[in-house]
């Protein structure tokens, strides 16, 4: 009986609690929202809105990341001298600014090594020179009419100005499935140079003038120049030069060697800013031996088929860099002590091609 009473009383309490008429407007339950409850509610709504906003930002970031992941990673290469590293950094920075993941394989070695890396896919793009492509890579002969004596003037930079460009562009595509993009403007032709005081003393102005003195002079040059047909081998054949000795040097040591008098004549690049800085005299290529060396990116065509916009990105520099500008950029690294990437970035920002930091 006691258990029945207790059960009936418990059931009554439950029924009263569930009865919606139990509470009158004059006798509200304790659960009516207070000011404190209202504040908590607003905080909850604010937190909810914040979480939604964060979710949208993360979603946007995730989408951008996914888009970047859809772009191929592009490996940029270069040869082992200042100008090549500077222009290699320009390629890398332009691509990175456009959202492409980039791997740098800069300062690799000579032409043969970088070209083979391009063909094997270890490198996707680097800057090559038309004369180098024709003679050193393709092994083709340069028509005499196409030889271009070195000058101090800036060189125009559109495809068609340099007939050698048309040849290498067609041959690279056919033989290697590699595309030449548009030339950037400067013609970094080979030249011979010696100290200004020595040039005055010997009375030499042209390469032919060396014939009266060559057997008393030591040539300093890159290892590549010593064995190339458009280097010493060709010079000896065309001009009949016979130097007393020829010394293979690292590109970074050549100018110090001639300044110190360790060598007398050096192979030089027309766009090297150290030539005027050291007071060196360039010898005129009076027989027109050296071909034009217009610089342009060479890209594996497979990359362009996957991402055609890569060509548009790099062609932004078409015709924008003349000989003097490139010489100034090189000089900032060689004599100014700046890093190649900083020089490249400053130039691109100044031209409005990438965003500044």
C-alpha beads as a LAMMPS data file, in Angstrom:
LAMMPS data file: protein, C-alpha beads

357 atoms
356 bonds

1 atom types
1 bond types

-500.0 500.0 xlo xhi
-500.0 500.0 ylo yhi
-500.0 500.0 zlo zhi

Masses

1 110.0

Atoms # bond

1 1 1 0.000 0.000 0.000
2 1 1 2.837 2.412 0.874
3 1 1 4.508 1.790 -2.483
4 1 1 1.203 2.468 -4.277
5 1 1 0.790 5.810 -2.504
6 1 1 4.305 6.858 -3.331
7 1 1 3.831 5.905 -6.967
8 1 1 0.557 7.883 -7.223
9 1 1 2.187 10.960 -5.702
10 1 1 5.163 10.701 -8.141
11 1 1 2.814 10.321 -11.081
12 1 1 0.874 13.395 -9.999
13 1 1 4.062 15.470 -9.929
14 1 1 4.994 14.316 -13.413
15 1 1 1.560 15.145 -14.780
16 1 1 1.622 18.608 -13.210
17 1 1 5.045 19.305 -14.699
18 1 1 3.802 18.323 -18.149
19 1 1 0.570 20.333 -17.843
20 1 1 0.883 23.464 -20.045
21 1 1 -1.930 25.156 -18.116
22 1 1 -0.097 24.825 -14.824
23 1 1 1.699 28.121 -15.375
24 1 1 -0.295 31.321 -15.557
25 1 1 0.891 34.647 -16.936
26 1 1 0.919 35.946 -13.392
27 1 1 3.019 33.092 -12.145
28 1 1 5.764 32.473 -14.737
29 1 1 8.312 29.720 -14.305
30 1 1 11.813 30.419 -13.142
31 1 1 13.101 29.696 -16.651
32 1 1 11.939 33.049 -18.090
33 1 1 14.982 34.576 -19.915
34 1 1 16.819 37.116 -17.853
35 1 1 19.160 39.918 -19.028
36 1 1 22.046 37.529 -18.425
37 1 1 20.424 34.899 -20.623
38 1 1 19.902 37.520 -23.376
39 1 1 23.582 38.487 -23.307
40 1 1 24.626 34.869 -23.541
41 1 1 22.310 34.451 -26.511
42 1 1 23.844 37.391 -28.309
43 1 1 27.325 36.029 -27.600
44 1 1 26.304 32.665 -28.994
45 1 1 24.954 34.289 -32.141
46 1 1 28.153 36.344 -32.503
47 1 1 30.305 33.267 -32.065
48 1 1 28.223 31.436 -34.622
49 1 1 28.661 34.271 -37.135
50 1 1 32.400 34.294 -36.437
51 1 1 32.672 30.568 -37.037
52 1 1 30.755 30.973 -40.300
53 1 1 33.122 33.748 -41.418
54 1 1 36.177 31.677 -40.525
55 1 1 34.685 28.757 -42.405
56 1 1 34.226 30.906 -45.519
57 1 1 37.822 32.170 -45.319
58 1 1 39.185 28.668 -44.880
59 1 1 37.010 27.462 -47.722
60 1 1 38.336 30.244 -49.959
61 1 1 41.930 29.473 -48.934
62 1 1 41.352 25.792 -49.528
63 1 1 39.983 26.567 -52.972
64 1 1 42.976 28.727 -53.847
65 1 1 45.327 26.025 -52.575
66 1 1 43.532 23.414 -54.638
67 1 1 43.794 25.654 -57.702
68 1 1 47.546 26.070 -57.125
69 1 1 47.897 22.330 -56.713
70 1 1 46.353 21.918 -60.151
71 1 1 49.243 23.857 -61.710
72 1 1 52.354 21.866 -62.629
73 1 1 55.578 22.417 -60.729
74 1 1 58.043 24.005 -63.138
75 1 1 61.781 23.492 -62.771
76 1 1 63.860 26.475 -63.874
77 1 1 67.484 25.925 -64.856
78 1 1 70.448 28.088 -65.788
79 1 1 74.066 27.913 -66.809
80 1 1 76.873 28.833 -64.445
81 1 1 77.460 32.559 -64.890
82 1 1 75.885 35.697 -63.492
83 1 1 73.615 36.676 -66.353
84 1 1 72.147 33.190 -66.556
85 1 1 71.343 33.164 -62.850
86 1 1 69.713 36.609 -63.046
87 1 1 67.456 35.699 -65.979
88 1 1 66.728 32.313 -64.408
89 1 1 65.485 34.115 -61.307
90 1 1 63.322 36.331 -63.518
91 1 1 61.627 33.253 -64.960
92 1 1 61.118 31.747 -61.505
93 1 1 59.717 34.959 -60.018
94 1 1 57.304 35.543 -62.908
95 1 1 55.956 32.012 -62.608
96 1 1 55.672 32.167 -58.822
97 1 1 53.816 35.464 -59.067
98 1 1 51.337 33.736 -61.390
99 1 1 50.771 30.977 -58.818
100 1 1 53.035 28.233 -60.190
101 1 1 55.107 26.082 -57.845
102 1 1 58.743 26.486 -58.906
103 1 1 61.906 24.507 -58.311
104 1 1 65.219 26.217 -59.021
105 1 1 68.136 24.375 -60.595
106 1 1 70.296 27.423 -61.211
107 1 1 74.045 27.706 -61.746
108 1 1 74.151 24.144 -63.064
109 1 1 77.040 24.054 -65.518
110 1 1 77.782 24.729 -69.185
111 1 1 75.412 24.629 -72.152
112 1 1 75.680 20.883 -72.776
113 1 1 74.702 19.953 -69.230
114 1 1 71.713 22.310 -69.048
115 1 1 70.492 21.324 -72.506
116 1 1 70.595 17.634 -71.604
117 1 1 68.721 18.395 -68.372
118 1 1 66.037 20.074 -70.491
119 1 1 65.720 17.068 -72.781
120 1 1 65.552 14.618 -69.876
121 1 1 62.869 16.632 -68.092
122 1 1 65.064 17.478 -65.111
123 1 1 64.696 21.100 -66.214
124 1 1 61.584 22.551 -67.857
125 1 1 62.829 25.960 -68.950
126 1 1 65.992 28.059 -69.126
127 1 1 67.282 30.983 -71.175
128 1 1 69.360 30.092 -74.227
129 1 1 71.121 32.206 -76.853
130 1 1 70.388 31.910 -80.551
131 1 1 74.009 31.583 -81.642
132 1 1 74.701 28.976 -78.979
133 1 1 71.649 27.006 -79.998
134 1 1 72.644 27.045 -83.653
135 1 1 76.337 26.241 -83.347
136 1 1 76.916 24.491 -80.028
137 1 1 73.657 22.550 -79.701
138 1 1 72.461 21.920 -83.246
139 1 1 75.939 21.812 -84.777
140 1 1 74.774 23.826 -87.774
141 1 1 76.870 26.326 -89.662
142 1 1 76.230 30.024 -89.513
143 1 1 75.783 31.621 -92.945
144 1 1 78.449 34.276 -93.392
145 1 1 75.794 36.875 -94.145
146 1 1 74.247 36.335 -90.722
147 1 1 77.394 37.046 -88.715
148 1 1 76.948 40.189 -86.619
149 1 1 79.953 42.224 -85.422
150 1 1 79.676 43.315 -81.804
151 1 1 78.557 46.903 -81.252
152 1 1 77.938 49.090 -78.235
153 1 1 74.381 49.809 -79.322
154 1 1 71.339 48.196 -77.772
155 1 1 69.942 45.481 -79.992
156 1 1 66.316 45.230 -81.096
157 1 1 64.491 42.292 -79.645
158 1 1 61.689 40.903 -81.723
159 1 1 61.506 37.552 -83.439
160 1 1 62.457 38.074 -87.066
161 1 1 65.253 40.574 -86.437
162 1 1 67.625 37.670 -85.863
163 1 1 67.290 35.117 -88.699
164 1 1 69.171 32.609 -86.543
165 1 1 66.202 32.693 -84.171
166 1 1 63.904 31.406 -86.894
167 1 1 66.298 28.536 -87.602
168 1 1 66.769 27.403 -84.008
169 1 1 63.064 27.765 -83.209
170 1 1 62.135 25.410 -86.029
171 1 1 64.949 22.917 -85.402
172 1 1 64.443 22.706 -81.620
173 1 1 60.762 21.992 -82.125
174 1 1 61.425 19.289 -84.672
175 1 1 64.414 17.625 -83.039
176 1 1 63.773 18.093 -79.319
177 1 1 60.086 19.037 -78.923
178 1 1 61.296 22.244 -77.291
179 1 1 59.792 25.678 -77.921
180 1 1 61.690 28.946 -78.217
181 1 1 59.662 31.779 -76.721
182 1 1 60.087 35.394 -77.800
183 1 1 63.553 37.003 -77.427
184 1 1 63.923 39.338 -74.462
185 1 1 65.946 41.940 -76.326
186 1 1 69.641 41.752 -75.540
187 1 1 72.344 40.250 -77.738
188 1 1 75.002 38.776 -75.464
189 1 1 77.512 38.031 -78.159
190 1 1 80.999 36.813 -77.446
191 1 1 83.835 39.277 -77.766
192 1 1 87.535 39.525 -76.965
193 1 1 88.783 42.104 -74.483
194 1 1 92.007 43.246 -72.907
195 1 1 93.138 45.967 -70.519
196 1 1 92.775 49.452 -71.934
197 1 1 96.407 50.409 -71.290
198 1 1 97.669 47.240 -72.970
199 1 1 95.389 47.767 -75.971
200 1 1 96.777 51.287 -76.361
201 1 1 100.342 50.069 -75.977
202 1 1 99.890 47.350 -78.625
203 1 1 97.811 49.539 -80.886
204 1 1 95.047 46.933 -81.278
205 1 1 91.465 47.845 -82.168
206 1 1 90.233 44.774 -84.027
207 1 1 90.686 41.054 -83.538
208 1 1 92.772 40.985 -86.720
209 1 1 95.194 43.424 -85.079
210 1 1 96.103 40.661 -82.614
211 1 1 97.871 38.762 -85.379
212 1 1 100.988 40.886 -84.843
213 1 1 101.102 40.005 -81.133
214 1 1 99.158 36.805 -80.497
215 1 1 102.192 34.564 -79.993
216 1 1 103.225 36.728 -77.046
217 1 1 99.789 36.841 -75.436
218 1 1 97.953 34.486 -73.078
219 1 1 94.233 33.975 -73.577
220 1 1 91.955 33.458 -70.570
221 1 1 88.534 31.972 -71.299
222 1 1 85.858 29.674 -69.977
223 1 1 86.413 25.967 -70.511
224 1 1 83.388 25.987 -72.803
225 1 1 84.801 28.779 -74.991
226 1 1 88.059 26.882 -75.482
227 1 1 86.355 23.906 -77.140
228 1 1 83.441 25.473 -79.008
229 1 1 83.373 26.077 -82.735
230 1 1 82.000 29.552 -82.068
231 1 1 84.824 30.034 -79.547
232 1 1 88.579 29.590 -79.757
233 1 1 88.492 26.805 -82.354
234 1 1 86.585 28.990 -84.778
235 1 1 88.660 32.078 -84.015
236 1 1 91.845 30.204 -84.808
237 1 1 90.376 28.904 -88.056
238 1 1 88.888 32.207 -89.255
239 1 1 91.483 34.675 -87.987
240 1 1 94.535 32.400 -87.906
241 1 1 95.295 33.268 -84.278
242 1 1 97.943 31.351 -82.322
243 1 1 98.099 32.474 -78.718
244 1 1 101.163 31.659 -76.629
245 1 1 98.860 29.845 -74.218
246 1 1 95.185 29.520 -73.406
247 1 1 93.940 29.078 -69.852
248 1 1 90.515 27.712 -68.890
249 1 1 88.970 29.687 -66.037
250 1 1 85.749 29.791 -64.065
251 1 1 83.503 32.572 -65.454
252 1 1 83.731 34.441 -62.166
253 1 1 87.544 34.517 -62.251
254 1 1 88.189 35.693 -65.792
255 1 1 87.943 39.422 -65.145
256 1 1 90.102 39.279 -62.044
257 1 1 92.744 37.399 -64.039
258 1 1 92.997 40.027 -66.780
259 1 1 92.899 42.866 -64.257
260 1 1 95.771 41.278 -62.333
261 1 1 97.766 40.671 -65.523
262 1 1 97.683 36.887 -65.164
263 1 1 96.268 36.712 -68.714
264 1 1 96.371 39.259 -71.524
265 1 1 93.208 38.670 -73.559
266 1 1 89.917 37.260 -72.346
267 1 1 86.724 35.920 -73.839
268 1 1 83.984 38.263 -72.666
269 1 1 80.248 38.711 -72.964
270 1 1 79.037 41.934 -74.555
271 1 1 76.488 42.475 -71.764
272 1 1 78.981 42.126 -68.907
273 1 1 78.982 45.287 -66.805
274 1 1 82.526 44.664 -65.612
275 1 1 83.938 45.540 -69.040
276 1 1 83.474 49.317 -68.672
277 1 1 83.974 49.164 -64.901
278 1 1 87.478 47.715 -65.324
279 1 1 88.328 49.938 -68.284
280 1 1 88.678 47.012 -70.664
281 1 1 88.826 47.493 -74.411
282 1 1 86.559 45.387 -76.622
283 1 1 88.106 44.306 -79.896
284 1 1 86.001 44.700 -83.006
285 1 1 85.017 41.432 -84.672
286 1 1 86.098 42.816 -88.045
287 1 1 85.525 39.534 -89.913
288 1 1 82.069 39.084 -88.420
289 1 1 82.953 35.730 -86.878
290 1 1 80.718 35.733 -83.814
291 1 1 77.043 35.029 -84.495
292 1 1 74.171 36.893 -82.816
293 1 1 73.322 35.650 -79.343
294 1 1 69.812 36.905 -78.691
295 1 1 68.472 35.535 -75.417
296 1 1 65.098 33.793 -75.150
297 1 1 63.508 31.159 -72.897
298 1 1 63.443 27.613 -74.240
299 1 1 60.636 25.493 -72.772
300 1 1 59.693 21.850 -73.009
301 1 1 56.657 21.858 -75.313
302 1 1 54.948 19.356 -73.003
303 1 1 54.783 22.083 -70.344
304 1 1 53.177 24.534 -72.782
305 1 1 50.629 21.951 -73.855
306 1 1 49.633 21.454 -70.234
307 1 1 49.772 25.155 -69.328
308 1 1 49.734 27.397 -72.418
309 1 1 49.665 30.526 -70.248
310 1 1 53.310 29.914 -69.308
311 1 1 54.283 31.320 -72.701
312 1 1 52.237 34.477 -72.083
313 1 1 53.782 34.916 -68.645
314 1 1 57.371 34.732 -69.912
315 1 1 56.701 36.637 -73.130
316 1 1 55.914 39.675 -70.997
317 1 1 59.672 40.341 -71.141
318 1 1 59.790 40.234 -74.932
319 1 1 61.930 43.136 -76.127
320 1 1 62.116 44.721 -72.674
321 1 1 65.819 44.260 -71.873
322 1 1 68.421 45.904 -74.101
323 1 1 72.170 45.278 -73.956
324 1 1 72.934 48.144 -71.547
325 1 1 70.118 47.217 -69.170
326 1 1 71.331 43.633 -68.965
327 1 1 74.889 44.834 -68.402
328 1 1 73.688 47.033 -65.540
329 1 1 71.789 44.145 -63.935
330 1 1 74.828 41.885 -64.214
331 1 1 77.045 44.567 -62.699
332 1 1 74.800 44.905 -59.646
333 1 1 75.624 41.280 -58.862
334 1 1 79.257 41.086 -59.963
335 1 1 80.454 44.374 -58.498
336 1 1 77.595 45.614 -56.339
337 1 1 77.442 42.507 -54.198
338 1 1 73.694 42.025 -54.597
339 1 1 72.022 38.631 -54.811
340 1 1 70.786 37.671 -58.271
341 1 1 67.256 37.059 -56.990
342 1 1 67.093 40.557 -55.476
343 1 1 68.312 42.173 -58.692
344 1 1 65.794 40.191 -60.732
345 1 1 62.930 40.980 -58.351
346 1 1 63.688 44.713 -58.264
347 1 1 63.709 44.873 -62.060
348 1 1 60.430 42.994 -62.422
349 1 1 58.730 45.107 -59.762
350 1 1 60.018 48.289 -61.422
351 1 1 58.542 47.112 -64.729
352 1 1 55.213 46.393 -63.051
353 1 1 55.383 42.680 -63.893
354 1 1 55.203 41.306 -60.352
355 1 1 53.949 42.628 -57.047
356 1 1 56.455 44.157 -54.660
357 1 1 57.038 42.740 -51.214

Bonds

1 1 1 2
2 1 2 3
3 1 3 4
4 1 4 5
5 1 5 6
6 1 6 7
7 1 7 8
8 1 8 9
9 1 9 10
10 1 10 11
11 1 11 12
12 1 12 13
13 1 13 14
14 1 14 15
15 1 15 16
16 1 16 17
17 1 17 18
18 1 18 19
19 1 19 20
20 1 20 21
21 1 21 22
22 1 22 23
23 1 23 24
24 1 24 25
25 1 25 26
26 1 26 27
27 1 27 28
28 1 28 29
29 1 29 30
30 1 30 31
31 1 31 32
32 1 32 33
33 1 33 34
34 1 34 35
35 1 35 36
36 1 36 37
37 1 37 38
38 1 38 39
39 1 39 40
40 1 40 41
41 1 41 42
42 1 42 43
43 1 43 44
44 1 44 45
45 1 45 46
46 1 46 47
47 1 47 48
48 1 48 49
49 1 49 50
50 1 50 51
51 1 51 52
52 1 52 53
53 1 53 54
54 1 54 55
55 1 55 56
56 1 56 57
57 1 57 58
58 1 58 59
59 1 59 60
60 1 60 61
61 1 61 62
62 1 62 63
63 1 63 64
64 1 64 65
65 1 65 66
66 1 66 67
67 1 67 68
68 1 68 69
69 1 69 70
70 1 70 71
71 1 71 72
72 1 72 73
73 1 73 74
74 1 74 75
75 1 75 76
76 1 76 77
77 1 77 78
78 1 78 79
79 1 79 80
80 1 80 81
81 1 81 82
82 1 82 83
83 1 83 84
84 1 84 85
85 1 85 86
86 1 86 87
87 1 87 88
88 1 88 89
89 1 89 90
90 1 90 91
91 1 91 92
92 1 92 93
93 1 93 94
94 1 94 95
95 1 95 96
96 1 96 97
97 1 97 98
98 1 98 99
99 1 99 100
100 1 100 101
101 1 101 102
102 1 102 103
103 1 103 104
104 1 104 105
105 1 105 106
106 1 106 107
107 1 107 108
108 1 108 109
109 1 109 110
110 1 110 111
111 1 111 112
112 1 112 113
113 1 113 114
114 1 114 115
115 1 115 116
116 1 116 117
117 1 117 118
118 1 118 119
119 1 119 120
120 1 120 121
121 1 121 122
122 1 122 123
123 1 123 124
124 1 124 125
125 1 125 126
126 1 126 127
127 1 127 128
128 1 128 129
129 1 129 130
130 1 130 131
131 1 131 132
132 1 132 133
133 1 133 134
134 1 134 135
135 1 135 136
136 1 136 137
137 1 137 138
138 1 138 139
139 1 139 140
140 1 140 141
141 1 141 142
142 1 142 143
143 1 143 144
144 1 144 145
145 1 145 146
146 1 146 147
147 1 147 148
148 1 148 149
149 1 149 150
150 1 150 151
151 1 151 152
152 1 152 153
153 1 153 154
154 1 154 155
155 1 155 156
156 1 156 157
157 1 157 158
158 1 158 159
159 1 159 160
160 1 160 161
161 1 161 162
162 1 162 163
163 1 163 164
164 1 164 165
165 1 165 166
166 1 166 167
167 1 167 168
168 1 168 169
169 1 169 170
170 1 170 171
171 1 171 172
172 1 172 173
173 1 173 174
174 1 174 175
175 1 175 176
176 1 176 177
177 1 177 178
178 1 178 179
179 1 179 180
180 1 180 181
181 1 181 182
182 1 182 183
183 1 183 184
184 1 184 185
185 1 185 186
186 1 186 187
187 1 187 188
188 1 188 189
189 1 189 190
190 1 190 191
191 1 191 192
192 1 192 193
193 1 193 194
194 1 194 195
195 1 195 196
196 1 196 197
197 1 197 198
198 1 198 199
199 1 199 200
200 1 200 201
201 1 201 202
202 1 202 203
203 1 203 204
204 1 204 205
205 1 205 206
206 1 206 207
207 1 207 208
208 1 208 209
209 1 209 210
210 1 210 211
211 1 211 212
212 1 212 213
213 1 213 214
214 1 214 215
215 1 215 216
216 1 216 217
217 1 217 218
218 1 218 219
219 1 219 220
220 1 220 221
221 1 221 222
222 1 222 223
223 1 223 224
224 1 224 225
225 1 225 226
226 1 226 227
227 1 227 228
228 1 228 229
229 1 229 230
230 1 230 231
231 1 231 232
232 1 232 233
233 1 233 234
234 1 234 235
235 1 235 236
236 1 236 237
237 1 237 238
238 1 238 239
239 1 239 240
240 1 240 241
241 1 241 242
242 1 242 243
243 1 243 244
244 1 244 245
245 1 245 246
246 1 246 247
247 1 247 248
248 1 248 249
249 1 249 250
250 1 250 251
251 1 251 252
252 1 252 253
253 1 253 254
254 1 254 255
255 1 255 256
256 1 256 257
257 1 257 258
258 1 258 259
259 1 259 260
260 1 260 261
261 1 261 262
262 1 262 263
263 1 263 264
264 1 264 265
265 1 265 266
266 1 266 267
267 1 267 268
268 1 268 269
269 1 269 270
270 1 270 271
271 1 271 272
272 1 272 273
273 1 273 274
274 1 274 275
275 1 275 276
276 1 276 277
277 1 277 278
278 1 278 279
279 1 279 280
280 1 280 281
281 1 281 282
282 1 282 283
283 1 283 284
284 1 284 285
285 1 285 286
286 1 286 287
287 1 287 288
288 1 288 289
289 1 289 290
290 1 290 291
291 1 291 292
292 1 292 293
293 1 293 294
294 1 294 295
295 1 295 296
296 1 296 297
297 1 297 298
298 1 298 299
299 1 299 300
300 1 300 301
301 1 301 302
302 1 302 303
303 1 303 304
304 1 304 305
305 1 305 306
306 1 306 307
307 1 307 308
308 1 308 309
309 1 309 310
310 1 310 311
311 1 311 312
312 1 312 313
313 1 313 314
314 1 314 315
315 1 315 316
316 1 316 317
317 1 317 318
318 1 318 319
319 1 319 320
320 1 320 321
321 1 321 322
322 1 322 323
323 1 323 324
324 1 324 325
325 1 325 326
326 1 326 327
327 1 327 328
328 1 328 329
329 1 329 330
330 1 330 331
331 1 331 332
332 1 332 333
333 1 333 334
334 1 334 335
335 1 335 336
336 1 336 337
337 1 337 338
338 1 338 339
339 1 339 340
340 1 340 341
341 1 341 342
342 1 342 343
343 1 343 344
344 1 344 345
345 1 345 346
346 1 346 347
347 1 347 348
348 1 348 349
349 1 349 350
350 1 350 351
351 1 351 352
352 1 352 353
353 1 353 354
354 1 354 355
355 1 355 356
356 1 356 357
